[in-house]
Amino acid sequence: MKILHLLNDGPTPLSDAVMQAQSERHELQVIDLSRRENPAGGRKEKPYESIVDAIFSCDRVISW
């Protein structure tokens, strides 16, 4: 099963533990939405289309 984890506020000890356990039996993809700032101080957004594509290509999506 392919599982997508969307990390809204970055990784936590719980999300790390769950992803570690799931990675033993499933294919994981992780998108960390908290890492959106660029060095110039502005926002660097992940392209909306790539997030939508990832959501629809996975069997399960977990938002943290």
PDB file of N, CA, C and O in Angstrom, chain B, residues numbered from 101:
ATOM      1  N   MET B 101       0.844  -1.166   0.000  1.00  0.00           N
ATOM      2  CA  MET B 101       0.000   0.000   0.000  1.00  0.00           C
ATOM      3  C   MET B 101       0.894   1.236   0.000  1.00  0.00           C
ATOM      4  O   MET B 101       1.924   1.265   0.674  1.00  0.00           O
ATOM      5  N   LYS B 102       0.498   2.245  -0.752  1.00  0.00           N
ATOM      6  CA  LYS B 102       1.242   3.500  -0.820  1.00  0.00           C
ATOM      7  C   LYS B 102       0.541   4.518   0.077  1.00  0.00           C
ATOM      8  O   LYS B 102      -0.644   4.801  -0.100  1.00  0.00           O
ATOM      9  N   ILE B 103       1.285   5.068   1.045  1.00  0.00           N
ATOM     10  CA  ILE B 103       0.730   5.977   2.041  1.00  0.00           C
ATOM     11  C   ILE B 103       1.447   7.320   1.954  1.00  0.00           C
ATOM     12  O   ILE B 103       2.675   7.388   1.907  1.00  0.00           O
ATOM     13  N   LEU B 104       0.650   8.385   1.934  1.00  0.00           N
ATOM     14  CA  LEU B 104       1.183   9.747   1.927  1.00  0.00           C
ATOM     15  C   LEU B 104       0.957  10.380   3.289  1.00  0.00           C
ATOM     16  O   LEU B 104      -0.158  10.356   3.810  1.00  0.00           O
ATOM     17  N   HIS B 105       2.006  10.944   3.867  1.00  0.00           N
ATOM     18  CA  HIS B 105       1.913  11.692   5.118  1.00  0.00           C
ATOM     19  C   HIS B 105       2.128  13.165   4.797  1.00  0.00           C
ATOM     20  O   HIS B 105       3.168  13.547   4.261  1.00  0.00           O
ATOM     21  N   LEU B 106       1.139  13.987   5.127  1.00  0.00           N
ATOM     22  CA  LEU B 106       1.244  15.432   4.970  1.00  0.00           C
ATOM     23  C   LEU B 106       1.531  16.023   6.343  1.00  0.00           C
ATOM     24  O   LEU B 106       0.687  15.964   7.237  1.00  0.00           O
ATOM     25  N   LEU B 107       2.711  16.587   6.512  1.00  0.00           N
ATOM     26  CA  LEU B 107       3.121  17.142   7.798  1.00  0.00           C
ATOM     27  C   LEU B 107       2.890  18.645   7.774  1.00  0.00           C
ATOM     28  O   LEU B 107       3.696  19.390   7.218  1.00  0.00           O
ATOM     29  N   ASN B 108       1.795  19.092   8.374  1.00  0.00           N
ATOM     30  CA  ASN B 108       1.444  20.514   8.357  1.00  0.00           C
ATOM     31  C   ASN B 108       2.379  21.358   9.222  1.00  0.00           C
ATOM     32  O   ASN B 108       2.722  22.479   8.847  1.00  0.00           O
ATOM     33  N   ASP B 109       2.789  20.836  10.363  1.00  0.00           N
ATOM     34  CA  ASP B 109       3.648  21.576  11.293  1.00  0.00           C
ATOM     35  C   ASP B 109       4.997  20.905  11.482  1.00  0.00           C
ATOM     36  O   ASP B 109       5.654  21.114  12.502  1.00  0.00           O
ATOM     37  N   GLY B 110       5.415  20.111  10.522  1.00  0.00           N
ATOM     38  CA  GLY B 110       6.683  19.415  10.632  1.00  0.00           C
ATOM     39  C   GLY B 110       6.535  18.091  11.367  1.00  0.00           C
ATOM     40  O   GLY B 110       5.462  17.784  11.886  1.00  0.00           O
ATOM     41  N   PRO B 111       7.594  17.317  11.414  1.00  0.00           N
ATOM     42  CA  PRO B 111       7.539  16.019  12.075  1.00  0.00           C
ATOM     43  C   PRO B 111       7.465  16.153  13.592  1.00  0.00           C
ATOM     44  O   PRO B 111       7.967  17.113  14.177  1.00  0.00           O
ATOM     45  N   THR B 112       6.829  15.168  14.207  1.00  0.00           N
ATOM     46  CA  THR B 112       6.740  15.069  15.662  1.00  0.00           C
ATOM     47  C   THR B 112       7.226  13.685  16.061  1.00  0.00           C
ATOM     48  O   THR B 112       7.362  12.815  15.201  1.00  0.00           O
ATOM     49  N   PRO B 113       7.491  13.459  17.335  1.00  0.00           N
ATOM     50  CA  PRO B 113       7.890  12.107  17.745  1.00  0.00           C
ATOM     51  C   PRO B 113       6.839  11.049  17.372  1.00  0.00           C
ATOM     52  O   PRO B 113       7.190   9.937  16.977  1.00  0.00           O
ATOM     53  N   LEU B 114       5.555  11.399  17.498  1.00  0.00           N
ATOM     54  CA  LEU B 114       4.504  10.440  17.151  1.00  0.00           C
ATOM     55  C   LEU B 114       4.472  10.172  15.648  1.00  0.00           C
ATOM     56  O   LEU B 114       4.401   9.018  15.227  1.00  0.00           O
ATOM     57  N   SER B 115       4.524  11.228  14.839  1.00  0.00           N
ATOM     58  CA  SER B 115       4.494  11.007  13.384  1.00  0.00           C
ATOM     59  C   SER B 115       5.718  10.210  12.930  1.00  0.00           C
ATOM     60  O   SER B 115       5.609   9.339  12.067  1.00  0.00           O
ATOM     61  N   ASP B 116       6.872  10.505  13.507  1.00  0.00           N
ATOM     62  CA  ASP B 116       8.082   9.739  13.169  1.00  0.00           C
ATOM     63  C   ASP B 116       7.926   8.265  13.510  1.00  0.00           C
ATOM     64  O   ASP B 116       8.313   7.403  12.722  1.00  0.00           O
ATOM     65  N   ALA B 117       7.359   7.967  14.681  1.00  0.00           N
ATOM     66  CA  ALA B 117       7.179   6.573  15.101  1.00  0.00           C
ATOM     67  C   ALA B 117       6.194   5.845  14.192  1.00  0.00           C
ATOM     68  O   ALA B 117       6.424   4.695  13.817  1.00  0.00           O
ATOM     69  N   VAL B 118       5.106   6.507  13.841  1.00  0.00           N
ATOM     70  CA  VAL B 118       4.106   5.888  12.960  1.00  0.00           C
ATOM     71  C   VAL B 118       4.701   5.641  11.577  1.00  0.00           C
ATOM     72  O   VAL B 118       4.525   4.563  11.008  1.00  0.00           O
ATOM     73  N   MET B 119       5.400   6.627  11.039  1.00  0.00           N
ATOM     74  CA  MET B 119       6.001   6.461   9.717  1.00  0.00           C
ATOM     75  C   MET B 119       7.063   5.366   9.719  1.00  0.00           C
ATOM     76  O   MET B 119       7.175   4.605   8.758  1.00  0.00           O
ATOM     77  N   GLN B 120       7.835   5.286  10.786  1.00  0.00           N
ATOM     78  CA  GLN B 120       8.848   4.235  10.882  1.00  0.00           C
ATOM     79  C   GLN B 120       8.192   2.855  10.872  1.00  0.00           C
ATOM     80  O   GLN B 120       8.649   1.958  10.164  1.00  0.00           O
ATOM     81  N   ALA B 121       7.130   2.681  11.648  1.00  0.00           N
ATOM     82  CA  ALA B 121       6.435   1.392  11.706  1.00  0.00           C
ATOM     83  C   ALA B 121       5.801   1.053  10.353  1.00  0.00           C
ATOM     84  O   ALA B 121       5.872  -0.089   9.900  1.00  0.00           O
ATOM     85  N   GLN B 122       5.184   2.043   9.715  1.00  0.00           N
ATOM     86  CA  GLN B 122       4.532   1.792   8.432  1.00  0.00           C
ATOM     87  C   GLN B 122       5.538   1.504   7.329  1.00  0.00           C
ATOM     88  O   GLN B 122       5.235   0.747   6.407  1.00  0.00           O
ATOM     89  N   SER B 123       6.719   2.087   7.401  1.00  0.00           N
ATOM     90  CA  SER B 123       7.704   1.917   6.333  1.00  0.00           C
ATOM     91  C   SER B 123       8.209   0.481   6.226  1.00  0.00           C
ATOM     92  O   SER B 123       8.780   0.099   5.204  1.00  0.00           O
ATOM     93  N   GLU B 124       8.005  -0.301   7.256  1.00  0.00           N
ATOM     94  CA  GLU B 124       8.437  -1.702   7.223  1.00  0.00           C
ATOM     95  C   GLU B 124       7.571  -2.538   6.291  1.00  0.00           C
ATOM     96  O   GLU B 124       8.031  -3.555   5.772  1.00  0.00           O
ATOM     97  N   ARG B 125       6.318  -2.124   6.067  1.00  0.00           N
ATOM     98  CA  ARG B 125       5.403  -2.927   5.257  1.00  0.00           C
ATOM     99  C   ARG B 125       4.788  -2.168   4.091  1.00  0.00           C
ATOM    100  O   ARG B 125       4.136  -2.777   3.243  1.00  0.00           O
ATOM    101  N   HIS B 126       4.980  -0.850   4.027  1.00  0.00           N
ATOM    102  CA  HIS B 126       4.318  -0.048   3.011  1.00  0.00           C
ATOM    103  C   HIS B 126       5.296   0.931   2.369  1.00  0.00           C
ATOM    104  O   HIS B 126       6.358   1.226   2.918  1.00  0.00           O
ATOM    105  N   GLU B 127       4.919   1.420   1.211  1.00  0.00           N
ATOM    106  CA  GLU B 127       5.688   2.464   0.537  1.00  0.00           C
ATOM    107  C   GLU B 127       5.167   3.812   1.024  1.00  0.00           C
ATOM    108  O   GLU B 127       3.972   4.092   0.932  1.00  0.00           O
ATOM    109  N   LEU B 128       6.071   4.647   1.542  1.00  0.00           N
ATOM    110  CA  LEU B 128       5.660   5.939   2.098  1.00  0.00           C
ATOM    111  C   LEU B 128       6.166   7.094   1.255  1.00  0.00           C
ATOM    112  O   LEU B 128       7.232   7.033   0.642  1.00  0.00           O
ATOM    113  N   GLN B 129       5.362   8.148   1.246  1.00  0.00           N
ATOM    114  CA  GLN B 129       5.780   9.431   0.687  1.00  0.00           C
ATOM    115  C   GLN B 129       5.449  10.465   1.752  1.00  0.00           C
ATOM    116  O   GLN B 129       4.371  10.426   2.345  1.00  0.00           O
ATOM    117  N   VAL B 130       6.372  11.392   1.999  1.00  0.00           N
ATOM    118  CA  VAL B 130       6.177  12.412   3.028  1.00  0.00           C
ATOM    119  C   VAL B 130       6.333  13.781   2.396  1.00  0.00           C
ATOM    120  O   VAL B 130       7.311  14.044   1.696  1.00  0.00           O
ATOM    121  N   ILE B 131       5.359  14.660   2.647  1.00  0.00           N
ATOM    122  CA  ILE B 131       5.446  16.051   2.225  1.00  0.00           C
ATOM    123  C   ILE B 131       5.374  16.901   3.484  1.00  0.00           C
ATOM    124  O   ILE B 131       4.360  16.924   4.180  1.00  0.00           O
ATOM    125  N   ASP B 132       6.470  17.600   3.763  1.00  0.00           N
ATOM    126  CA  ASP B 132       6.547  18.460   4.949  1.00  0.00           C
ATOM    127  C   ASP B 132       6.151  19.871   4.537  1.00  0.00           C
ATOM    128  O   ASP B 132       6.953  20.606   3.960  1.00  0.00           O
ATOM    129  N   LEU B 133       4.914  20.244   4.836  1.00  0.00           N
ATOM    130  CA  LEU B 133       4.397  21.553   4.450  1.00  0.00           C
ATOM    131  C   LEU B 133       4.943  22.679   5.319  1.00  0.00           C
ATOM    132  O   LEU B 133       4.756  23.851   4.991  1.00  0.00           O
ATOM    133  N   SER B 134       5.610  22.351   6.415  1.00  0.00           N
ATOM    134  CA  SER B 134       6.177  23.391   7.279  1.00  0.00           C
ATOM    135  C   SER B 134       7.463  23.963   6.695  1.00  0.00           C
ATOM    136  O   SER B 134       7.894  25.040   7.107  1.00  0.00           O
ATOM    137  N   ARG B 135       8.073  23.283   5.764  1.00  0.00           N
ATOM    138  CA  ARG B 135       9.326  23.741   5.146  1.00  0.00           C
ATOM    139  C   ARG B 135       9.010  24.542   3.899  1.00  0.00           C
ATOM    140  O   ARG B 135       9.315  24.121   2.783  1.00  0.00           O
ATOM    141  N   ARG B 136       8.393  25.705   4.096  1.00  0.00           N
ATOM    142  CA  ARG B 136       7.949  26.509   2.966  1.00  0.00           C
ATOM    143  C   ARG B 136       8.645  27.852   2.870  1.00  0.00           C
ATOM    144  O   ARG B 136       8.304  28.646   1.994  1.00  0.00           O
ATOM    145  N   GLU B 137       9.603  28.137   3.730  1.00  0.00           N
ATOM    146  CA  GLU B 137      10.261  29.442   3.676  1.00  0.00           C
ATOM    147  C   GLU B 137      11.534  29.348   2.857  1.00  0.00           C
ATOM    148  O   GLU B 137      12.258  28.354   2.922  1.00  0.00           O
ATOM    149  N   ASN B 138      11.798  30.392   2.086  1.00  0.00           N
ATOM    150  CA  ASN B 138      13.041  30.427   1.328  1.00  0.00           C
ATOM    151  C   ASN B 138      14.040  31.334   2.049  1.00  0.00           C
ATOM    152  O   ASN B 138      13.646  32.078   2.947  1.00  0.00           O
ATOM    153  N   PRO B 139      15.311  31.291   1.682  1.00  0.00           N
ATOM    154  CA  PRO B 139      16.329  32.069   2.386  1.00  0.00           C
ATOM    155  C   PRO B 139      16.083  33.578   2.394  1.00  0.00           C
ATOM    156  O   PRO B 139      16.561  34.269   3.294  1.00  0.00           O
ATOM    157  N   ALA B 140      15.359  34.093   1.425  1.00  0.00           N
ATOM    158  CA  ALA B 140      15.098  35.532   1.364  1.00  0.00           C
ATOM    159  C   ALA B 140      13.993  35.950   2.330  1.00  0.00           C
ATOM    160  O   ALA B 140      13.660  37.132   2.416  1.00  0.00           O
ATOM    161  N   GLY B 141      13.431  35.002   3.046  1.00  0.00           N
ATOM    162  CA  GLY B 141      12.408  35.311   4.029  1.00  0.00           C
ATOM    163  C   GLY B 141      10.990  35.212   3.516  1.00  0.00           C
ATOM    164  O   GLY B 141      10.044  35.286   4.299  1.00  0.00           O
ATOM    165  N   GLY B 142      10.826  35.047   2.228  1.00  0.00           N
ATOM    166  CA  GLY B 142       9.487  34.909   1.653  1.00  0.00           C
ATOM    167  C   GLY B 142       9.003  33.472   1.731  1.00  0.00           C
ATOM    168  O   GLY B 142       9.712  32.586   2.207  1.00  0.00           O
ATOM    169  N   ARG B 143       7.807  33.259   1.264  1.00  0.00           N
ATOM    170  CA  ARG B 143       7.243  31.912   1.275  1.00  0.00           C
ATOM    171  C   ARG B 143       7.571  31.199  -0.024  1.00  0.00           C
ATOM    172  O   ARG B 143       7.439  31.785  -1.099  1.00  0.00           O
ATOM    173  N   LYS B 144       7.989  29.967   0.052  1.00  0.00           N
ATOM    174  CA  LYS B 144       8.241  29.143  -1.120  1.00  0.00           C
ATOM    175  C   LYS B 144       7.277  27.971  -1.045  1.00  0.00           C
ATOM    176  O   LYS B 144       7.543  26.990  -0.351  1.00  0.00           O
ATOM    177  N   GLU B 145       6.190  28.065  -1.737  1.00  0.00           N
ATOM    178  CA  GLU B 145       5.149  27.056  -1.679  1.00  0.00           C
ATOM    179  C   GLU B 145       5.487  25.871  -2.578  1.00  0.00           C
ATOM    180  O   GLU B 145       6.048  26.045  -3.660  1.00  0.00           O
ATOM    181  N   LYS B 146       5.148  24.675  -2.130  1.00  0.00           N
ATOM    182  CA  LYS B 146       5.248  23.509  -2.983  1.00  0.00           C
ATOM    183  C   LYS B 146       4.130  23.616  -4.010  1.00  0.00           C
ATOM    184  O   LYS B 146       2.993  23.930  -3.657  1.00  0.00           O
ATOM    185  N   PRO B 147       4.436  23.362  -5.262  1.00  0.00           N
ATOM    186  CA  PRO B 147       3.405  23.512  -6.290  1.00  0.00           C
ATOM    187  C   PRO B 147       2.142  22.706  -5.958  1.00  0.00           C
ATOM    188  O   PRO B 147       2.202  21.511  -5.667  1.00  0.00           O
ATOM    189  N   TYR B 148       1.022  23.386  -6.009  1.00  0.00           N
ATOM    190  CA  TYR B 148      -0.269  22.791  -5.687  1.00  0.00           C
ATOM    191  C   TYR B 148      -0.515  21.520  -6.489  1.00  0.00           C
ATOM    192  O   TYR B 148      -1.013  20.529  -5.953  1.00  0.00           O
ATOM    193  N   GLU B 149      -0.168  21.548  -7.774  1.00  0.00           N
ATOM    194  CA  GLU B 149      -0.419  20.398  -8.642  1.00  0.00           C
ATOM    195  C   GLU B 149       0.324  19.163  -8.171  1.00  0.00           C
ATOM    196  O   GLU B 149      -0.211  18.057  -8.240  1.00  0.00           O
ATOM    197  N   SER B 150       1.553  19.335  -7.689  1.00  0.00           N
ATOM    198  CA  SER B 150       2.325  18.170  -7.247  1.00  0.00           C
ATOM    199  C   SER B 150       1.747  17.576  -5.959  1.00  0.00           C
ATOM    200  O   SER B 150       1.809  16.363  -5.756  1.00  0.00           O
ATOM    201  N   ILE B 151       1.187  18.422  -5.092  1.00  0.00           N
ATOM    202  CA  ILE B 151       0.547  17.917  -3.873  1.00  0.00           C
ATOM    203  C   ILE B 151      -0.717  17.140  -4.239  1.00  0.00           C
ATOM    204  O   ILE B 151      -0.954  16.053  -3.713  1.00  0.00           O
ATOM    205  N   VAL B 152      -1.521  17.692  -5.130  1.00  0.00           N
ATOM    206  CA  VAL B 152      -2.753  17.014  -5.563  1.00  0.00           C
ATOM    207  C   VAL B 152      -2.415  15.694  -6.246  1.00  0.00           C
ATOM    208  O   VAL B 152      -3.073  14.685  -5.993  1.00  0.00           O
ATOM    209  N   ASP B 153      -1.398  15.685  -7.107  1.00  0.00           N
ATOM    210  CA  ASP B 153      -0.987  14.446  -7.767  1.00  0.00           C
ATOM    211  C   ASP B 153      -0.569  13.396  -6.741  1.00  0.00           C
ATOM    212  O   ASP B 153      -0.914  12.223  -6.879  1.00  0.00           O
ATOM    213  N   ALA B 154       0.169  13.810  -5.717  1.00  0.00           N
ATOM    214  CA  ALA B 154       0.610  12.868  -4.681  1.00  0.00           C
ATOM    215  C   ALA B 154      -0.589  12.306  -3.916  1.00  0.00           C
ATOM    216  O   ALA B 154      -0.630  11.116  -3.605  1.00  0.00           O
ATOM    217  N   ILE B 155      -1.556  13.162  -3.616  1.00  0.00           N
ATOM    218  CA  ILE B 155      -2.750  12.706  -2.889  1.00  0.00           C
ATOM    219  C   ILE B 155      -3.485  11.638  -3.691  1.00  0.00           C
ATOM    220  O   ILE B 155      -3.862  10.601  -3.146  1.00  0.00           O
ATOM    221  N   PHE B 156      -3.689  11.886  -4.972  1.00  0.00           N
ATOM    222  CA  PHE B 156      -4.461  10.942  -5.780  1.00  0.00           C
ATOM    223  C   PHE B 156      -3.674   9.710  -6.198  1.00  0.00           C
ATOM    224  O   PHE B 156      -4.268   8.725  -6.636  1.00  0.00           O
ATOM    225  N   SER B 157      -2.346   9.740  -6.074  1.00  0.00           N
ATOM    226  CA  SER B 157      -1.558   8.567  -6.446  1.00  0.00           C
ATOM    227  C   SER B 157      -1.374   7.589  -5.284  1.00  0.00           C
ATOM    228  O   SER B 157      -0.859   6.487  -5.474  1.00  0.00           O
ATOM    229  N   CYS B 158      -1.793   7.991  -4.084  1.00  0.00           N
ATOM    230  CA  CYS B 158      -1.620   7.133  -2.910  1.00  0.00           C
ATOM    231  C   CYS B 158      -2.934   6.460  -2.528  1.00  0.00           C
ATOM    232  O   CYS B 158      -4.020   6.949  -2.838  1.00  0.00           O
ATOM    233  N   ASP B 159      -2.802   5.329  -1.849  1.00  0.00           N
ATOM    234  CA  ASP B 159      -3.976   4.592  -1.377  1.00  0.00           C
ATOM    235  C   ASP B 159      -4.554   5.186  -0.102  1.00  0.00           C
ATOM    236  O   ASP B 159      -5.752   5.076   0.160  1.00  0.00           O
ATOM    237  N   ARG B 160      -3.700   5.811   0.679  1.00  0.00           N
ATOM    238  CA  ARG B 160      -4.120   6.393   1.961  1.00  0.00           C
ATOM    239  C   ARG B 160      -3.348   7.689   2.188  1.00  0.00           C
ATOM    240  O   ARG B 160      -2.161   7.780   1.875  1.00  0.00           O
ATOM    241  N   VAL B 161      -4.036   8.692   2.736  1.00  0.00           N
ATOM    242  CA  VAL B 161      -3.399   9.979   3.038  1.00  0.00           C
ATOM    243  C   VAL B 161      -3.635  10.285   4.502  1.00  0.00           C
ATOM    244  O   VAL B 161      -4.766  10.221   4.984  1.00  0.00           O
ATOM    245  N   ILE B 162      -2.561  10.619   5.210  1.00  0.00           N
ATOM    246  CA  ILE B 162      -2.631  10.969   6.620  1.00  0.00           C
ATOM    247  C   ILE B 162      -2.098  12.384   6.777  1.00  0.00           C
ATOM    248  O   ILE B 162      -0.968  12.680   6.388  1.00  0.00           O
ATOM    249  N   SER B 163      -2.918  13.254   7.351  1.00  0.00           N
ATOM    250  CA  SER B 163      -2.526  14.639   7.560  1.00  0.00           C
ATOM    251  C   SER B 163      -2.255  14.853   9.046  1.00  0.00           C
ATOM    252  O   SER B 163      -3.101  14.553   9.888  1.00  0.00           O
ATOM    253  N   TRP B 164      -1.078  15.371   9.360  1.00  0.00           N
ATOM    254  CA  TRP B 164      -0.680  15.609  10.751  1.00  0.00           C
ATOM    255  C   TRP B 164      -0.771  17.074  11.043  1.00  0.00           C
ATOM    256  O   TRP B 164      -0.481  17.499  12.162  1.00  0.00           O
TER     257      TRP B 164
END
